[in-house]
Amino acid sequence: TVPGIYNYYCVAHYRDGMLGSFSATTADVKSITPNTISLSSYPNPSVKNVSFHFVLPEASNVKMKLYDIQGKLVSDVMDEYRSSGENEVSVNNLNLASGTYICKFESGVYHITHEFVVVKNK
């Protein structure tokens, strides 16, 4: 929803250096459809911090929790009231081991999950 240059990484091939970028102009940006939510994270994979960007169609209480790939709760990220539109929360993942994690997002009747990868440098 925001014009700019965006970088992305191939999660399955990040060690091989597969990455790219694209540019979105004002003409490319579409308005948010009411009654939908979106959730994304960057960078993905991440080393120190991961930021979750989400868009809410209306103001509501938001709950976010992180789980490891086995489904074990790792962290309660948030449980707070957020305004409609674009929102963001940053999470320090220095205490997380390398691997795939799942972010569970709840806001009113909306529920969504999002996978992200943590990579530790050796």
C-alpha positions as CSV (number, residue, x, y, z in Angstrom):
1,T,0.0,0.0,0.0
2,V,3.1,2.3,0.1
3,P,5.0,3.3,-3.0
4,G,8.8,2.6,-2.8
5,I,11.5,0.0,-3.6
6,Y,11.1,-3.3,-1.9
7,N,13.7,-6.1,-1.5
8,Y,12.7,-9.7,-1.1
9,Y,14.5,-13.0,-0.5
10,C,13.8,-16.5,-1.5
11,V,13.3,-18.3,1.8
12,A,14.1,-21.7,0.4
13,H,17.3,-20.5,-1.3
14,Y,18.5,-17.6,0.8
15,R,21.9,-19.3,1.4
16,D,22.4,-19.3,-2.4
17,G,22.0,-15.5,-2.5
18,M,18.6,-15.5,-4.3
19,L,17.2,-12.0,-3.8
20,G,15.5,-9.4,-5.8
21,S,13.7,-6.1,-5.6
22,F,10.8,-4.3,-7.2
23,S,9.5,-0.8,-7.4
24,A,5.9,0.3,-6.7
25,T,4.7,3.7,-7.8
26,T,1.7,5.6,-6.7
27,A,-0.2,4.3,-9.8
28,D,0.6,0.7,-8.7
29,V,-0.7,1.1,-5.2
30,K,-4.3,-0.1,-4.6
31,S,-6.5,0.9,-1.7
32,I,-7.1,-1.5,1.1
33,T,-10.3,-3.4,0.6
34,P,-12.6,-3.0,3.6
35,N,-13.2,-6.2,5.6
36,T,-9.8,-7.7,4.9
37,I,-6.5,-7.7,6.8
38,S,-3.0,-8.2,5.7
39,L,0.2,-9.3,7.6
40,S,3.8,-9.4,6.4
41,S,7.2,-9.5,8.0
42,Y,10.6,-8.1,7.0
43,P,13.3,-8.9,6.7
44,N,12.5,-12.5,6.1
45,P,14.7,-14.3,6.8
46,S,15.9,-12.2,9.7
47,V,18.9,-12.2,12.0
48,K,18.4,-9.7,14.9
49,N,14.9,-8.2,14.5
50,V,11.8,-8.9,12.5
51,S,9.1,-6.3,11.9
52,F,5.5,-7.3,11.3
53,H,3.5,-4.9,9.2
54,F,-0.3,-5.3,9.3
55,V,-3.3,-3.4,8.0
56,L,-6.6,-3.3,9.9
57,P,-9.9,-2.4,8.3
58,E,-11.1,-1.0,11.6
59,A,-9.7,-0.2,15.0
60,S,-9.6,-3.2,17.3
61,N,-7.7,-5.2,19.9
62,V,-4.8,-7.1,18.3
63,K,-3.2,-10.3,19.7
64,M,0.1,-11.6,18.2
65,K,1.9,-14.7,19.4
66,L,5.0,-16.5,18.1
67,Y,5.3,-20.2,17.9
68,D,8.1,-22.5,16.9
69,I,7.6,-25.0,14.0
70,Q,6.5,-27.7,16.6
71,G,3.7,-25.4,17.8
72,K,5.3,-24.4,21.1
73,L,4.5,-20.8,22.2
74,V,7.7,-18.8,22.1
75,S,6.5,-15.2,22.8
76,D,3.4,-13.1,23.4
77,V,4.2,-10.2,21.1
78,M,1.2,-8.0,21.8
79,D,-2.3,-7.8,23.2
80,E,-3.3,-4.2,22.7
81,Y,-5.8,-1.9,21.0
82,R,-4.6,-0.6,17.5
83,S,-6.1,1.9,15.1
84,S,-7.4,1.1,11.7
85,G,-5.0,1.3,8.7
86,E,-1.3,0.5,8.7
87,N,0.4,-0.7,11.9
88,E,3.8,-2.2,12.7
89,V,5.5,-4.0,15.6
90,S,9.2,-4.9,15.8
91,V,10.4,-8.0,17.6
92,N,13.9,-8.7,18.8
93,N,14.7,-12.3,17.9
94,L,18.2,-12.6,19.3
95,N,17.0,-15.2,21.8
96,L,15.4,-17.4,19.0
97,A,17.3,-20.3,17.5
98,S,17.7,-20.5,13.7
99,G,14.5,-22.0,12.2
100,T,11.0,-21.3,11.0
101,Y,8.5,-19.6,13.2
102,I,4.8,-18.9,13.0
103,C,3.2,-15.6,13.9
104,K,-0.5,-16.0,14.9
105,F,-2.5,-12.8,14.5
106,E,-6.0,-12.2,15.8
107,S,-8.1,-9.0,15.5
108,G,-11.8,-9.3,16.1
109,V,-13.2,-11.9,13.7
110,Y,-9.9,-11.9,11.7
111,H,-7.3,-14.7,12.3
112,I,-4.2,-15.1,10.2
113,T,-0.9,-16.9,10.5
114,H,2.4,-15.9,8.9
115,E,5.7,-17.9,8.7
116,F,9.1,-16.2,9.0
117,V,12.6,-17.5,9.2
118,V,15.4,-16.7,11.7
119,V,18.9,-17.2,10.6
120,K,21.9,-17.0,13.0
121,N,25.4,-16.2,11.6
122,K,28.0,-18.6,12.7
